[in-house]
Amino acid sequence: MNYVIIGNSAAAVGTISGIREIDSTGKITVISDEKYHTYSRPLISYWLEGKVSDKNIYYRPADFYEKNGVETILGKKVMKIDTAKKCVVLDDGLSVPYDKLMVATGSKPFVPPMNGLEKTNYHTFMSYDSVKAIRSELREGMKVLIIGAGLIGLKAAEALSAYKTDITVVDMADRILPSILDERAGLKMQKHIESKGVKFILKTSAEEFSEHKAKLKNGEEVDFDMLIVAVGVRPNTELVADAGGKVERGIITDMTLKTSLDDIYAAGDCTVSYDASSDTEKILALLPNAYMQGEVAGRNMAGREFYYVNAIPMNAIGFFGLHIISAGSYDGEEYVTETENTYKKLVFRDNTLKGYILMGDVARAGIYTSMIKERIDLGDVDIEMLKDKPQMMMFGKERREEKLGGIIK
């Protein structure tokens, strides 16, 4: 069997592992437009900050490809999937044949049209090359303007603060991290980050740029020496769409991760997943999700039948020492407690836990996540213990036996 994987991040690594569980001898070829060994994208901010070395940014050991019998074609871009000839065509004209194909193309930075942006030397913040370019230009005391107060923009701010830069973050949302935090949690995190010297200008956006100045729609002007655009990302779906595959917001797959095209699978940030917590289809741009999708797809590519179920949105991240874990949906009845340094929000619906936000004290988050994925009926749970400090004793005897493999005292 001849397996080809387009992409070289978490979904690709998961695919390799899934294939090798079933097929130890089939040929695997990984093609990536980046020239690097597989690296962890969440670590690029820590590399820029100086907390992670070149060696430690890699997602798998240096001998990963060799141990798994993988051939790599790095620094080459796939231009076309030829479904009739069952091959992919690279930017140098080379054709690579496949029996089974994985599309793990991830996402790209979204840069919205903004007047005068072309006059600036702006950066994005998504790849190893992007942070290397930023590092080459950084100077202590620089004025840095970041457009976007989401996960990417704030990790950029945290990394750049290590260089004693003057950082301003602009976002049109009414709060920071609007995709993962509610208003109260967002305000708490904002105050924490502001205490580290980062300035925020919210509820507005850039109207026009000149080379070193941004005029905002609220009338303010912000001078900058470096501009970073971190508004969001868009899935790389073009290869599948151009080949005639079904694409909506992302690539559409079934529960085996197969696309609408014969012998072609997709996984990771370029795909649409089923969110079990909200019962909706959405893009879950999360490293664990990408890896697990790839693993399931790899097994199916190698001839077995596996299904990817119970995916939920989840984030585990910290900013300037304050950590957050969140998961699931926030649509339902809320239970909220907070102190000066912590915030906890649990969301219930249909007699199950649907989502949560933990900030500061993130212990036992795994129990909450498991409850959401398994849709555990709250009738089997000590609710007061669940709200305070969840542990195995909050479950009924039958559920504890199931969790502990039948061993209980």
N, C-alpha and C positions, 0 to 999 in steps of 0.2 A: 504494500500500500504506500502511496506517495502523498504525504501530507504537506500542505503549504500554509503558513501562517503569515498574514500581513499585520505587522505590528510587533512590538517588542516590550510591552509593559505587562501589567498584572494579568490581564486576560490572556495574553499570549503564554505567559509562564504557567498559568492554570491549565491551558490547553495542552501544553507539553506534558505536564504531570498526568492529566487525564488520559492522554493517548498512551503514555508509557505504563500506566496501570494495566492496560489491556493488551497492548501491542508493543513488544520489546524490540522489534526488529524493523518495523516500517520506517521509511525514510521521512525525516522531518526537516523542512527548510523554513527558516524564519527570515522575512524580508522587512527591513525597516528603513525609513528615510533618515533616521538619526544614526550617527556613526558609533554610538556607545553600546557597551554591554548593558543588559537590562538594569535600569536603575529605578529607585523609588521616587516618584514625583513629589510625594508629600515631604521628602527630605531636602528639596532644593532650597527652601528658606533657611534650613539649619546649616546647609553648606555655605550659603551666603553669609550667615551670621558667624560662621567659623566654628560651629559646634560639631559639624560632621566633616570628615575628610573626604578626599576624592575616593579613596578605597572603600569607605563605609557608606557611600551613597548608593552602592549597588544593591539590587533587590535579591540577587542570588550570588553564590560564590563564583569566583573567576572560572572554575572548571565546570560550571553548570551545563553549558552546551555540550561540552565534550562527554561528560558523564551520561548525558541523555541522548547521545548520538544525533545531535542537531547541527545541521549546516546553517551558516548565517550569511546573509547578503545585506550588509549594513551600509548606510549612506546612499541607498538607492530608493527611488520612489516608484511605486506601482501606479501606472497611468490608466490601466484598463484591465477588467476581467473579461476574458473571451470565453463565454459559456459554451459556445459551439465547439471550440477547440480544446476546452478545459485547460486553459493556461492563463497566467497573468503576464502582462506586458510591462516591462520596466522603462524608466525614462531614458535608458541607453539603448533601447530596442530589444534587449534580451527577453526571450519568452521562457517562462518557468512553468512546466506542466504540473497539474495536480489531479489526484483522484478525489481527495477531500480538501476543501479550502476553508480556512478560518479567517474571517474579517474582524480584526481586533484593532481598528484604526483610531479608537479613542475620540478625543475632541480637540478643538482648536480655540484659541482666544477669540472672543467676539469683540470687534472694534467697531462701534457704531459710527455712522457718519457724524463728524463734528467739524464745524467751520474752522479752517486754518490748521487742522491737525497735521497736515502734510508739511507745514512750515517748521514743525518741531522734530526733534530726534527722540521719539517716544519709545518706550520699552513695554513688552508684555511680561508676564510672570508665570510661565507654565512649563518651561523646559529647562534642561541643564544648560543649553546654549544661551537661553534668555538671561539666566542669573549670572552666567560668566560674562556676558556683555555688560550687565549692570555693574558687576564687580570691577571691571576694567576702567569704568568711568567714575567710580565713587571717590569722593574726597570728604574728609571730615568737615562738618559744618555746612555741607550743601543744603540747599532748599529743595525738598522733594515734594512733588504734588502727585498724589495717588487718586485716580478716578475709580471709585468703587470701594464700598465698605463691606464687601462680603468676605468669604473665607480667604480668597486669594489676595485681595487687597490688604487685609489685616495681617496676614502672614508676611507680606512684603514689608509692611510698616514695622513689624516686630524685628525682622532681620536688619532693616536699614537703621533702626534706632541704635544698633550696636556701633555704628559709625558716627555717632553724635551728630546726626543730621537733623534738620528742622523739617518736620513732616506734617503735611496737611492732607487730610483725606476728605474727598467730596463725594457725596452720593445723593441721588434724588429721592431715596427712600426716607421715611421718617425716623428710622433707627438703623443701627449697624446690625450686620448679620441677619437681615430680614427673612432669609430662607430657613433659618434654623432656630431663631430665638423669638419669643414674644416681646411685647413692648417693655415689660418690667425687667426681664432678663437682659434685653438689649441695652437698657439704660444702665443697669448695674455694670455690665461689661464695658460700656462706653466710659463710665466714670473711672473704672480701673485703668483703662488704656490711656485716658487723658492724664491720669496721675503720673504716667511715665513720660509725658511730654508731647504726646501726639495730639494734634488739633483736628477737630471735625467740623465740617460745614455740611449740614444735611438739608433735605427738602429742596435741593436745587441741583442744577447740572451746568456743565460748561456750555456757554453760548458761542465763544470764539477764542481761538488760540492765536497768539503770535509766538515768536521764537522762544521767549522766556517768560511769557505772561499768559494767564488764563482769565478771561472775563466771564463771570458766572451770570446766570439768568436772574439772580437776586440783586445784581448790580455790583457785587464785590469783585475785586481783582486780586489774583494770587500770583505772586512772582515765583518762579521755580528755576532751578538749575537742571533738574532731572524730572521727567514726566513718566509715570507708569500708568498704563491703562489696564485696569483689572475689573472690567464691567461684568464679565461672565464668559461662558464658553458655548460653543455650538458643536454638535456631534459631526464627525466626519462620515457622512453617509453617501458621498457622491459615487464611489466605486460601485456600490450595490444598486443605487438608483439608475446609474448609466447602463448597468447590465440588465435592467428590467425588473429588479427586485422590488418588493413592497417596502416603501419608506414613508413614514409620516413625520412625527417630530424626530424620530430616530429610526434605525433599522428594525423592522418587525420580524420577530422570530416566534416559533412555537415553544412549548415547554421543554423541548429537547435542545433548544437554541438553534434550530435549523431555520434558515431564511426561506423565502418563497421560491428560491432558486435551487435547482437540483445540486446536491452534494456541497452546498455552501452554507456555512454556519457563521454566526456573529456573536460577539460577547463584549461586555464592557461598556464604556461610556458612550459608544456610538449606537447602542441599542435601547429599545423601549422594554421596560420590565413591568411585571405585575406587582404592585405594592399591596401586600396582604393586609397592611394596617388600615389603609383607606379604601381598599377594593377598587383601585383605579390603575390605569396604565400610565406609566411615567418613566422618565429617564432617571435612573438611580446612579449618579456619577460618583461612585464610592469604590475605593480600592478592594475591600473584601468582597463586594458584590461582583466586581469584574473578575477577580480570581476564581470565585466559586462558579460563576457562569462558564468561564473558560474550562474549568475542570470537568463540569458536566458535559459540555460540548465535546471535549476531547474524548471522553469515554464513548459518547455516541458516534463520533467520527470513526472510532476504532471498532465499531460493530456491536456495542452493547446498547441497552435502552435505559437511560436515566432521565429524570425530570428535575428541573429547577423550580422549586416552590418556596413559599414563605419568605420571599425577599421583602425587606422593609428599609426605608431610609434610616440611616444611622450616621452620626458624626461623633468622633472622639478627638478633641483638639484643645489646645490651650493657647492663651495669649498672655505674655508677660507673667507667667506663673499661675494664672487663674485658669483652671481646667473646666471643660464642658463635655458632657456626654449627653446626646439627645437621640431619640429614635421615635419612629412611628408617626402617627397622625395626631394633630392637636384639636380635632373636631370632636367635641364631646363635653361631658361634665368635668370641671377642673377641680383639683385639690392642690393648693399652693401654700408652701411655707417658705419663709426666707429670714435670714439674719443679715448682718452687715456684710459677711463674707460668703454666704451660701444662698442658693436658690434651688428649690425643688418644685417641680410641677408634674403632677400625674393627671392623665386624661382618661376618663372612663366612658364607654359607650357599649350598649347591648350587653351589659353585665360582664364586660371584659376590659382589661387594660389595653388602651389603644396607642398611647404615646407618653413620652416623658421628656423633661429637661432637668438635668442635674448640673449645678454649677458650684464649684468650690469643693464640696464633698461628693465625690463621684463613686464612692464605694458601693458595691453590690448592684451596679448598673446591669451586670450580666443577668441577674435574676429577673429584672424588669424586662429586658430584651427577650429573654426566653418566654416569659408570660405572653408578650405580644405575639411572638411568632407561633406559639402553640395555642393561642386563643383560649387560655385557661379560664374556665368559668369562675367568677368571683365567689360563687356559692361554695367553692372548695377551699376558700382562702380566708385567713384571719385578716380582715381589712385593716384594723388598727395597726397590726404588725407590719402589714404591707406599706402603709403610709409612713411608718416611723423607720424601722430598720428591717428590711425584708430578709428572711432566712428560711431554711427548710421547715422549721417548726410551724410556719404560718400555713403550710399546706395540710390538708386532711391526710389521714393515715394511708388511704389508697394511693393518693398522689405521691406521698413521700416514698412509698414502696416502689412505685413506678420509677421515680427519679433515682432511687438508690439501688436499683436492680433487684428489688425484692428483699433487701436486707434492712431490717428495722428492729429497734429495741423499744 
